[in-house]
Amino acid sequence: MNDLMTKSFMSYVDLKKEAMKDLEAGPDPVVEMANASNTMESNLGLRQKMMTEYKDTVGRRYFTVTGEYPDEEVIDKIISDGSGGEEFLKRAIQEHGKGKVLETVVEIQDRHDAAKEIEKSLLELHQ
């Protein structure tokens, strides 16, 4: 029994020495590179997901204001406009009247805020 405890303790001491050597040597470049690669892939996936969701949102807003479903080209034009869809809103105001457009914008903002609140609640429940 005593011999078994001594061997166990010696194994522990050896493992501790190896761990200290690893810490002194610093991070493993291969592991660090793999972690960086995984992080970059995750970020790229997140960026693509956010862009898809943004395109969906712009499409829904366009439909809400105009009553027409936009095609990809229209959505891309609104996004790449650089004015945040300002030209689109001006045209919508001219065509449908300022009151209707502002009412629609407020409704969209309310829905967005509600969706953010639900997402926040779900994240809190998940943790």
N, C-alpha and C positions, 0 to 999 in steps of 0.2 A: 504494500500500500504506500509506504513511504517512498519507494523507488518510482512509483507511478506519479506521485505528486511532484517529485523532483523533475521528472521528464516533462510533465505538463508545465511546470514553472519555467524550465529551460526553453521550451517551445515558445512560451509567451515572451520571454526575454528576447529570443531570436527574432520573433515577429516584430517586436517593438523596435529593435535595432534596424531592421529592414525598412520599417515605416519611417523612422527618423532619416535614414539615408535617402529615401524617396522624397521626403519633404525638403531636405537640403538640396537635392538635385534640381528641384523646381518642377514645373508642370511638364508633362510629356507633350512634345510638339505634335505628335500624331493625334493624340486625344484632343488637344486644343483645336487642331485643324478640323477634325470631325465635328466638334461642337460648333465651331464657327460655320461650317457648311450646313449643319442642321438648322442653325439659327437663321441663316440666310434663306434657306428653303422655306422655313416657316414664315418669315417676313414676306417673301414673294407670294406665297399662298394667301396670306392675310391681305396683302395689297390687291391681289386679283379679286378676292372676295369682296373687299370694300368697293372696288371699282364696279363690279357687277351690281352690288346693292345700290350704289349711287345711280347707275344707269337706270335701274328699275324705278328708283324714286323719281328721277327726272321724267321718265316715261309716264308714271302715274300722275305727276303734276301737270304734264302737258295734256293728258287726257282729261283731267279734272277741269282745266281751264278752257280747253278747246272742244272737248267732246269727241275728239278723234284720237285713234291709236297711232302713235308715231312709229316710223320705221327706224332702224338702227342709224341711218344716215342723219336723220333729223336730231336724234338724241346726241350723236357725236358732235354735230354742229353746235348744238346748245352748250354742250360741255366745253368744247374747244373754243367757244366764242371769246372767252377771256373776261367777259363782263359778268360772269356768273348767271347768265340767262337774262340779263337786264334787257337786252333787245327783245327777247321773247315776251317778257312781261309788258314792255311798252306796247308791242303789237297786240297783245291780249287785251290790254286796257283800252286801246283804240277800238278793237272789234267788239268787246263785250261790256265795256263800261267799267269805270274805276271801282264802283261799289261792289260789283259781283266779283271782280278779281281780288280785291282786298279781303272780302268775305271768304273766298276760297283759300287764300294764303293763310289767313288766321286758322281756318279749319285744318289745313295741312300741318301747320305748326303745332296745333293742339294734339293732333294724332301722333306727330313725331315725339312730342314731349311725353305722351302716354306710353308710347312704345319704349322710349328710353327708361321710363320709370319701371315698366314691367321687366325690362332686361336687367336693370339694377337689382330688382327684387329677386329675380332668378339667380343672379350671380351670388347674392347674399345667401340664398337657400343652398346653393351648391357648395358654399364654403362651410 
